[in-house]
Amino acid sequence: MIEPDRQDEIRARQQSRARMLALLLAALAVLFFFVTIAKIKSMHGA
């Protein structure tokens, strides 16, 4: 069994990693959105 202090440290690290992955995923979604908008605008302008 893991001691409570160590368990809290592990849980904090997991939460930090989950937050970073969520931010990365959100950033990729925003990037894809803007790339798509730019492609659509360039097709209509051509």
Buried (B, 14 or more C-beta within 10 A) or exposed (E): EEEEEEEEEEEEEEEEEEEEEEEEEEEEEEEEEEEEEEEEEEEEEE
